[in-house]
Amino acid sequence: MAEPCSVLTRPLIEGGKNLAQVTGDVCAPMERRPGALWWVAFLTAFGMLAAGVAAVTYQIATGIGVWGLNNTVGWAFDITNFVFWIGIGHAGTLISAILFLLRQRWRTSVNRAAEAMTLFAVICAGIFPVIHMGRPWLAYWIFPYPNFRGPLWINFRSPLAWDAFAISTYFIISATFWYVGLIPDLATVRDRARPGLRRKIFEFFSLGWDGSCRTWHRYEKVYLLLAGLATPLVVSVHTIVSWDFATSVIPGWHATIFPPYFVAGAIFSGMAMVLTLMIVARKAAHLEDYITVRHIETMAKLVIATSGMVALAYGTEFFTAQYSGNLYERFVFLNRAAGPFAWAYWIMVGCNVGVPQLLWFRRVRTHLAAVFVISLLVNVGMWFERFVIIVTSLHRDFLPANWTSYRPTSIEIATLVGSFGLFFTCFLVFCRVLPMIAMGEVKSVLSYGHKPKEEA
Amino acid sequence: MNRRVLVGIFTCEEDILGATRAARARGLRVVDVFAPYAVHGMDRAMGLRPSRLSLVCLLAGATGAVLKLWFEIWTAAVDWPVNVGGKPWNSLPAFVPITFEVMVLFAGLATVAAFLLKAGLRPGRKPRLVDPRITDDRFALVLEQADASFDVDSVRGLLSRFNATEVEERVEEGRR
């Protein structure tokens, strides 16, 4: 199709694809045998997962005394990982819901994979508080259910109870949103598949979708409503996570800036993770025409924008602490920047505020290797942000006699490695068994940027 | 009940939109239009009523919020009040976050459930595809031959004006 292109709107999808080519290109990675690269990645991820399973089994069997926690530092690695993973998930919902409401049509190429990333990240996140309970087999006690202890109900005033509801709702709604988005594409795969088990499976999950425009009409409504629900939901989830800290009276945690600070940070880190995954996936699955340099560049702009918000939050937090005149507040922040964990603080500032500034340059934004490295560094920085917030606020508390340090044990590190293993194992399997790009949505933006044909 | 229909297959969005509009302008009955993606403006071309799923969403959300708020107040202030840090039994502001989450949960799940019910989508349902390429790259317009005034030849002419690649008469067995 050599149609003339408009000067005002560049096409979102390159290569002048037609509808059948979209189906073919997106389904191709699912229909060929996985290559050596995929196997290497999968086995590595699976190995990491296995290490994590071993570590988790050991710490549950022995008790969480195997962690490096002590009386002063009661929260550290585990909660850091929890907040980190929840944050990663937020970019998926940003792309699928918020950018949908803002009519950012480029999102169609990345939303499926980003939503999958959200689900896997929330699964990873959910594991940590459950382990942290110490007796994970009683984890269901966090939910109110009729019981023979009175019934004794949970304390609905506790942010930890809010957290359990927020994370579960977030997972259920994200999964529903993702599945609803998948139905038309599952039908496409079904109609391509040869008769057999694979076709039967897709037939089951595509719910008998037949492409009727009456159904499409309702489908669009459902999609809009779910996007409208997911948008405040995603903001509420990280807000509630930040309340786990902000409702306490610990200097360094007790701050009203925490909810917006955490939400911006979550989207920042999530966007970086989407970039990390997409830069590799587009190459590996030969989807360069769909996830174009323009997509990468746009997401890089979101990274620099959220980096600015995070930087503002760091500055505000620091200034407010000094301005408050509160001895303990002042000390916590000076201790962060110059105390024993100053190295972690400056990794955080360097990776989250310093490095992303390179993205102001168009040449950096469109240089994939550079964006990839920056996105990795942002993730390192955002992990350290949570570590700094949690550990430095605790390790030197009100009484100098209680001051201590914290050092993670190998078990804690293995658990973190295991969560990465789980995440990448799930993502790699997803890339093989489901269409990585929302075909039904990409097809609707194919004509974007091309001159419409004269109407008859 | 069997009915005779005329099926036109198209390859591009503008054609199916134009053909649907023209067919309706002629007073023909559009049974349905099938497309591989949500065609912008098709709801108006087909004259579909706005969906009432928003109402379902609103009602379910309101139900969820009210039920949850009642449950929180009942458990914390009535059934077994427990003194937590001297806070009032009915700590309304602290009940807001969970109320919000449950509202979203109810609204989201009810909307999707209503959609699936209304659209007749369910696991194991055999898809009735007008053409196997509908989910790939073809569009189909299905017109009902309602009465004797339906002039097949002139309708064929109309559809081919919009570049229909195939036009076919079919007898459709009772739907659903």
Interface residues (C-beta under 8 A of the other chain):
Chain A: N18 L19 A20 T23 P144 G150 P151 L152 W153 N155 F156 R157 S158 P159 A161 W162 F165 A166 T169 I172 I173 T176 F177 V180 I183 P184 A187 T188 R190 D191 R192 E203 F204 F205 S206 L207 G208 W209 D210 G211 S212 C213 R214 T215 W216 H217 R218 Y219 E220 K221 V222 L225 L226 L229 A230 P232 L233 S236 I240 W243 M439 G440 E441 K443 S444 S447 P452 K453 E455 A456
Chain B: C12 E13 E14 D15 G18 D32 V33 F34 A35 P36 Y37 A38 V39 H40 M42 D43 M46 L48 S51 L53 S54 C57 G61 F71 E72 T75 A76 D79 W80 V82 V84 K87 S91 A94 F95 P97 I98 F100 E101 V102 V104 L105 A107 G108 L109 T111 V112 F115 L116 K118 A119 G120 L121 R122 P123 G124 R125 K126 P127 R128 L129 V130 P132 R133 I134 T135 D136 D137 R161 F162 N163
